[in-house]
Each structure stands twice: as structure tokens, then as C-alpha cells.
Amino acid sequence: MPAHVQTQQLARTLLAYGVSGEIVCSVDGFTVVVDDERQLEIAGAVVAKYFPGQGRVVHRSI
């Protein structure tokens, strides 16, 4: 699947779960950057369920 299509699917899925943040793409996968702990937990669960092994989620303060 092309990277831009996967990024769009990730963005739509995160928004559906109420997560806002930034998606940073690289050759190693993607990183979702969120602002608070609740979104960190939700985004982590979404990535693990729908995009396993393809990216990570971090808190902006890290």
C-alpha cells in the first residue's frame, strides 16, 4: 500500500477515536506525536490494533 494512502488511513482512524496530533513519516515507519496522556493511550491502542509494527506513538514533551 502506498505510504500516502496508509498515512491518510491512519489519520482518519485516529480522528475517529478523537485523537489529534501530528503524523511524522520516515523510512522506518511513522511516529504519531500527541499532546496529552489520554491521547497517548488511545493512539497507542489504535496503532497496535490497526497498524501493528508500522509505527510508534510519543508524547510531545519527550
C-alpha positions in Angstrom: 0.0 0.0 0.0 1.4 3.4 -0.9 2.7 5.4 2.1 0.4 8.4 1.5 -2.7 6.1 1.5 -1.6 4.5 4.7 -1.0 7.9 6.3 -4.5 9.0 5.3 -6.0 5.9 6.7 -4.0 6.4 10.0 -5.2 10.0 10.2 -8.8 9.1 9.6 -8.7 6.3 12.2 -7.1 8.5 14.8 -9.6 11.2 14.2 -12.4 8.7 14.5 -11.1 7.8 18.0 -10.8 11.5 19.0 -7.0 11.7 18.7 -5.4 14.9 17.4 -1.7 15.2 16.8 1.0 15.1 14.2 2.0 12.1 12.0 5.7 12.1 11.0 6.6 9.7 8.3 10.1 8.2 7.7 11.7 5.2 6.1 11.3 3.3 9.3 7.6 3.9 9.6 5.6 6.6 11.2 5.5 8.4 14.5 2.3 9.9 16.0 3.0 12.8 18.3 0.2 13.7 20.7 -0.2 16.4 23.4 -1.7 14.6 26.4 -1.6 11.2 28.3 -5.1 10.2 27.3 -4.5 10.6 23.6 -1.2 8.8 24.1 -3.0 5.8 25.4 -5.7 5.9 22.7 -3.3 6.4 19.9 -1.1 3.6 21.1 -4.0 1.2 21.2 -5.1 2.3 17.7 -1.6 1.9 16.2 -1.2 -1.5 17.9 -4.6 -2.8 16.6 -4.8 -1.4 13.1 -1.1 -0.7 12.2 0.9 -3.2 14.2 4.7 -2.9 13.9 4.5 0.0 11.5 5.0 3.0 13.8 5.1 4.4 17.3 3.3 7.0 19.4 5.1 9.6 21.6 4.1 12.4 23.9 5.2 15.8 22.7 7.1 16.5 25.9 9.5 13.6 25.3 
